[in-house]
Amino acid sequence: MKIVIAPDKFKNSLTSLEFCNIVEKQLKIELPYANIVKLPLADGGDGTIDIVKHYLDGETIKTTVCNPLFTAIEASYIYAPKYETAFIEMAEASGLKLLKPEQLDCKITSTFGTGQLILDALNKGAKKIILGIGGSATNDCGIGMATALGYRFLDKKGETVNPIGKNLSSIKSIDVSQANPQIFSTDFKIACDVTNPLYGKKGAAYVYAAQKGANHQDILLLNKGLKDFSKLISQIFKIDPQSIPGSGAAGGMGIASKIFLNGTLESGNKLIKQLSNFDNQISNADWIITGEGKLDNQTLSGKTIQGVLDTSTKNNINVAVFCGAIDINEKALKNMGINYASQIINEAKNLDDAMQNTNIHLKTMTKKFIGHIKQLK
């Protein structure tokens, strides 16, 4: 029997690697002859950096960059010299997590530090860069990132514009002549799991700016800036940002990654599956055990479990899900292609117990699952 363990994290309680180790240990005790394959996954959000490091056997590189408010900080990324590949999370340099609540103001924040991380990776010799664009504190349409890489954004007087969100409408031309040439020989993959357009009611400012410190007037200003800058992008790069799904991701970093880095936007889950060689690793498996903190309707929108199900269905492999909580009914689970489901909340006394003792409950759930598959024989 071949069993693949391929979960996402349980946020704030268990990493996907920890999940794999707990389940593997129990499987080995009760199914000693089973072939067990561990494939920890992630969807491009928090925790992805550890999973990438696991697969690439990369090293953590630390360097000094600017945070969203241009204060010097130490930030890190993963680099694997063997594969000439870097993984950068923009949140490490340009993330909400770097600012105190009272500092949040995406009119004046910048992605400049993310550009500095990219530059450092290029100088290390990276030929492929995977850029995760979740968790940003910015709404500058990536002009900060691009500025760090040599692009110049000029106002009507031909003077350089400070690369922050509130200045987007002031930009009248873009000087690409000094852009770092290494960009154009590097393969950029952008982990992007949202499909928001750049501007408008479903765009970057209206949907995300409030959580980054913007009030209603700020949102109107930022949305206008994105719309004005979009027109300039269309003129210069001959591309309509509004036609690109995900262009509004991370305050416009979606479209910025495409036009300034020539990047390809892909789901974070898909990129991690590629790194793990997932499709080949699960070949001839009898079961895939997957899971995440909560299984609900959002799972169908690019989350890890959906990525697993996409592949398992094609290969006719049984799927078991172990989750913190499951918020969909049994019929929906079957329709998704899930053959067995279990939730920690059913094992725990209360939510606090579920969060504090996830590892213990996961062990119990694994034992029950083993009992289930033994009955099927």
KOLBANU-399869 format. One record per residue (C-alpha): residue in one letter; x, y, z. Coordinates in steps of 0.02 Angstrom, whole numbers, plus 32768, in hexadecimal, padded with zeros to 4 digits. Layout:
! residues N
  residuo     u     v     w
        A     X     Y     Z
...
***
This chain:
! residues 377
  residuo     u     v     w
        M  8000  8000  8000
        K  803F  80AE  7FD2
        I  8005  8143  8038
        V  8035  81F7  800F
        I  802C  827B  8098
        A  8011  8326  8047
        P  7FC8  83AA  80BB
        D  7FCD  8466  80CF
        K  7FEF  84B4  817A
        F  7F72  84C7  8207
        K  7F8A  8581  8223
        N  7FCD  85AD  82D0
        S  7FD1  84F8  8308
        L  802D  8482  8291
        T  809F  8492  81FA
        S  8086  8420  8165
        L  812D  83CC  818A
        E  80F6  83A9  823E
        F  8052  8362  81FB
        C  80B3  82ED  8188
        N  8124  82AE  8213
        I  8096  828C  828E
        V  802D  822D  8210
        E  80C3  81CF  81C9
        K  80F9  8193  8276
        Q  804C  814A  829B
        L  803E  80FA  81EF
        K  80E6  80A4  8205
        I  80B0  805B  82AC
        E  800D  8011  826D
        L  8036  7FF6  81B5
        P  80EF  7FC8  81BB
        Y  80F5  7F8B  8107
        A  80A2  8021  80B9
        N  8103  8091  8042
        I  80F1  813F  808D
        V  811C  81DC  802A
        K  811F  8287  8081
        L  80F7  831D  8013
        P  80D6  83B6  8082
        L  807C  843C  801E
        A  804F  84F5  8029
        D  7FE3  856D  7FC7
        G  805D  85FF  7FB6
        G  802B  8652  8059
        D  8078  864C  8107
        G  80ED  85B9  811F
        T  8112  85A1  8067
        I  81C6  85D7  807E
        D  81EA  8540  80EF
        I  819D  84C7  8072
        V  8203  850F  7FE2
        K  82A0  8500  804C
        H  8274  8449  806C
        Y  8266  841E  7FB3
        L  82F3  8488  7F6F
        D  8369  8461  7FFE
        G  838D  851A  7FF8
        E  83E7  858E  806F
        T  839C  8622  80CA
        I  83E8  86C5  808C
        K  83DA  875D  80FC
        T  83F5  880D  80BE
        T  83CC  88C0  80EE
        V  833B  890E  808F
        C  82B5  8993  80A7
        N  8212  8969  80FC
        P  8170  89B3  80B4
        L  8198  8A5C  8104
        F  824E  8A5C  80C7
        T  8298  8A2F  8171
        A  832D  89BA  8167
        I  8308  8908  81A1
        E  8353  885C  818D
        A  82ED  87ED  811A
        S  830A  873F  80D8
        Y  82E4  86D1  8042
        I  8312  8622  8008
        Y  8399  8601  7F87
        A  83CB  8558  7F41
        P  8471  8568  7EE1
        K  845E  84B8  7E9B
        Y  83C0  84EB  7E3E
        E  83EC  85A5  7E2C
        T  8340  85C3  7E77
        A  8304  8640  7EF9
        F  8260  864A  7F56
        I  822E  86F7  7F94
        E  8197  8723  7FFC
        M  8170  87DB  7FE4
        A  8127  87DC  8094
        E  81D8  87C9  80D7
        A  8203  8878  809A
        S  815C  88CA  8071
        G  80E2  8871  80E2
        L  805A  88A5  815B
        K  80B2  883F  81E1
        L  8142  88BC  81E1
        L  80DA  8950  821A
        K  807D  897A  82B8
        P  7FC1  8999  82A3
        E  7FD8  8A54  82B8
        Q  805B  8A56  822C
        L  7FE9  8A0C  81A8
        D  7FCD  8A87  811A
        C  7FDA  8A40  806B
        K  7FDC  8AEE  801D
        I  8091  8AFE  8057
        T  80D0  8A4B  8059
        S  813F  8A01  7FD3
        T  8177  895B  7F8A
        F  8229  899D  7F79
        G  826D  891D  7FF4
        T  8226  888D  7F8D
        G  8286  88D1  7EF9
        Q  8323  88D2  7F63
        L  830A  881A  7F8E
        I  82F4  87F1  7ED6
        L  8392  8852  7EAC
        D  83F4  87F4  7F30
        A  83B7  874E  7EEB
        L  83E7  8780  7E39
        N  8494  87B0  7E75
        K  84A3  8706  7ECB
        G  848A  86B5  7E21
        A  83D1  868A  7E23
        K  838E  8659  7D79
        K  82E1  862F  7DBB
        I  8285  8692  7E3F
        I  81E2  865E  7E8F
        L  818E  86F7  7EDA
        G  8102  86E4  7F58
        I  8098  8782  7F5B
        G  8025  8769  7FF0
        G  8019  87CE  8090
        S  8051  8876  804D
        A  803D  891E  80A4
        T  8046  8979  7FFD
        N  7FDC  89C2  7F71
        D  8064  8A0A  7F02
        C  8048  899B  7E68
        G  80F8  8959  7E7D
        I  8150  89FC  7E50
        G  81BA  89EE  7EED
        M  81F5  8940  7EBB
        A  8217  897C  7E0A
        T  8276  8A16  7E48
        A  82ED  89A7  7EAA
        L  830F  8949  7E08
        G  833A  89E4  7DA3
        Y  8295  8A1E  7D5A
        R  8272  8AD8  7D6A
        F  81C5  8B24  7D7E
        L  81BD  8BD9  7D48
        D  813F  8C66  7D61
        K  810E  8CEB  7CE0
        K  81B0  8D4A  7D03
        G  8219  8CB0  7CE3
        E  8246  8CA1  7D9B
        T  824B  8BFB  7DF9
        V  81AE  8BD2  7E5C
        N  81BC  8B89  7F0A
        P  817C  8AD5  7EF0
        I  80E5  8AD1  7F65
        G  802C  8AB5  7F48
        K  7FEE  8B67  7F53
        N  8064  8B9E  7EC7
        L  8025  8B2A  7E3F
        S  7FBC  8BB1  7DEB
        S  8056  8C21  7DE2
        I  80B5  8BA9  7D71
        K  80B4  8BE1  7CBC
        S  8141  8B77  7C74
        I  81AB  8ADE  7C9B
        D  8264  8AD5  7C74
        V  8294  8A1F  7C57
        S  8342  8A42  7C14
        Q  8399  8A21  7CBA
        A  8337  8986  7CEC
        N  83A9  88FC  7D2A
        P  83CE  888F  7C91
        Q  83D3  87F1  7CFB
        I  8316  87FE  7D0A
        F  82FD  87CF  7C54
        S  8362  872D  7C5D
        T  830D  86F3  7CFD
        D  8271  8685  7D08
        F  81F7  86D6  7D82
        K  8166  866F  7DC6
        I  80E9  86D2  7E2C
        A  8085  8676  7EB1
        C  7FDC  86CC  7EA3
        D  7F39  8681  7EE1
        V  7EC1  8712  7EC6
        T  7E71  874D  7E24
        N  7E48  8802  7E50
        P  7E59  8883  7DC5
        L  7ECB  8917  7DE1
        Y  7E47  899B  7E05
        G  7D8C  89AD  7E1C
        K  7D15  8967  7E9F
        K  7D6C  88BE  7E9C
        G  7E1A  8907  7E87
        A  7EB0  8919  7EF8
        A  7E7D  89B8  7F52
        Y  7DC4  8995  7F70
        V  7DDD  88E1  7FA9
        Y  7E81  88E5  8009
        A  7EB7  8996  8034
        A  7E4A  89A7  80CF
        Q  7EA9  891C  8127
        K  7F48  8979  80FC
        G  7F13  8A17  8156
        A  7EAF  8A73  80D1
        N  7E10  8AD4  80F5
        H  7D87  8AF4  8075
        Q  7DDB  8B90  802D
        D  7E81  8B34  8023
        I  7E2E  8AA7  7FC3
        L  7DE6  8B21  7F43
        L  7E92  8B71  7F2F
        L  7EEB  8ACA  7F1E
        N  7E6B  8A85  7EA4
        K  7E7F  8B20  7E36
        G  7F3B  8B0A  7E3C
        L  7F2E  8A55  7E05
        K  7EB7  8A85  7D78
        D  7F27  8B13  7D3C
        F  7FC2  8AA5  7D45
        S  7F65  8A1D  7CE7
        K  7F4E  8A92  7C54
        L  8008  8AB5  7C52
        I  802F  89FA  7C58
        S  7FBB  89DF  7BC3
        Q  8013  8A66  7B5F
        I  80C4  8A2D  7B85
        F  80B7  8970  7B92
        K  8023  8956  7B1E
        I  7FC6  88EE  7B9E
        D  7F20  890E  7BF4
        P  7F3A  88ED  7CAF
        Q  7E7F  88D6  7CCC
        S  7E80  8840  7C58
        I  7F01  87E4  7CC3
        P  7EB5  877C  7D50
        G  7F14  87A2  7DF0
        S  7F59  8849  7DB4
        G  7F18  8899  7E55
        A  7F6B  881A  7EC8
        A  7FD5  8865  7F54
        G  7FAA  8918  7F2A
        G  7FD2  8904  7E71
        M  806A  8894  7E81
        G  8010  8818  7E11
        I  801A  8887  7D78
        A  80C1  88D1  7DAE
        S  810F  8823  7DB1
        K  80D1  8804  7D01
        I  8109  88A6  7CB0
        F  81A8  88CE  7D12
        L  81E7  881C  7D2D
        N  8195  87C5  7C9A
        G  8152  874D  7D1C
        T  80CE  86C6  7D0D
        L  8040  86C9  7D8C
        E  8017  861B  7DCE
        S  7FBE  85D6  7E66
        G  8030  85BD  7EFA
        N  7FED  850E  7F10
        K  801B  84E2  7E5C
        L  80CC  8523  7E71
        I  80E9  84BF  7F10
        K  80A3  8422  7EBE
        Q  811F  843B  7E31
        L  81B0  844D  7EAB
        S  817C  83AE  7F05
        N  816C  834D  7E61
        F  80BF  8325  7EA3
        D  8072  82D3  7E0A
        N  8100  8255  7DFC
        Q  8111  8237  7EB7
        I  805B  8203  7ECC
        S  8061  8184  7E3E
        N  800D  80E0  7E70
        A  7FDA  8121  7F1B
        D  7F46  80D0  7F72
        W  7F22  8165  7FE1
        I  7F52  821B  7FF1
        I  7F3E  8266  809E
        T  7F2D  8322  8095
        G  7EEB  83AA  8106
        E  7EEB  845E  8140
        G  7EA6  84C5  81CE
        K  7DF8  84D9  8186
        L  7D9E  8486  80F7
        D  7D13  84F5  80B1
        N  7CD6  8540  800E
        Q  7D76  85A7  8002
        T  7DD4  8503  7FEC
        L  7D96  8500  7F38
        S  7DF2  85A3  7F14
        G  7EA5  856C  7EFC
        K  7EC5  8525  7FA9
        T  7F37  8491  7FC7
        I  7EAF  840D  7FDA
        Q  7E62  843E  7F34
        G  7F0C  842F  7EE2
        V  7F1D  837F  7F27
        L  7E6E  8351  7EEE
        D  7E8F  8391  7E3E
        T  7F1B  8311  7E2D
        S  7ED0  8282  7E92
        T  7E30  8282  7E2B
        K  7E90  8271  7D88
        N  7EF2  81DF  7DD1
        N  7E60  818A  7E2A
        I  7EB5  8193  7ED4
        N  7E53  8191  7F77
        V  7E60  822F  7FDF
        A  7E52  8243  809C
        V  7E4B  82F0  80E9
        F  7E7C  8316  819D
        C  7E4A  83C8  81C8
        G  7E38  8437  825E
        A  7D84  8456  822F
        I  7D15  8425  819C
        D  7C8D  84A0  816C
        I  7C3B  8443  80DB
        N  7BC4  83B0  80DD
        E  7BE4  82FA  80B3
        K  7B95  8306  8007
        A  7C06  8398  7FD9
        L  7C9E  8337  8015
        K  7C71  82A6  7FA2
        N  7C54  831C  7F11
        M  7D02  8363  7F2C
        G  7D4B  82B3  7F1E
        I  7D71  829B  7FD7
        N  7D61  81E6  8012
        Y  7D82  81FF  80CC
        A  7D78  8299  813B
        S  7DA2  82BC  81EF
        Q  7DAC  835C  8256
        I  7E0B  8385  82F3
        I  7D7B  83E8  833C
        N  7D1E  8342  8350
        E  7DAD  82FA  83B4
        A  7DCE  8392  8422
        K  7D72  83CF  84BD
        N  7D6B  8480  8478
        L  7DC2  84F6  83FE
        D  7E50  851B  8478
        D  7E71  8461  848C
        A  7E6C  844C  83D0
        M  7EEE  84D4  83B7
        Q  7F60  84A3  8447
        N  7F5E  83E7  842C
        T  7F52  83D9  836F
        N  7FDF  835A  8369
        I  7F8A  82E5  83E5
        H  7EE3  82EE  838C
        L  7F35  82D4  82E3
        K  7F84  8234  8325
        T  7ED8  81F7  835D
        M  7E8B  8223  82B4
        T  7F15  81C1  825C
        K  7EF1  8127  82C6
        K  7E39  8130  829A
        F  7E63  8143  81E2
        I  7ED2  80A9  81E8
        G  7E42  804A  8235
        H  7DD4  8084  81A6
        I  7E48  8049  811B
        K  7E66  7FA3  8173
        Q  7DAB  7F87  816F
        L  7DAA  7FA6  80B3
        K  7E21  7F15  8092
***
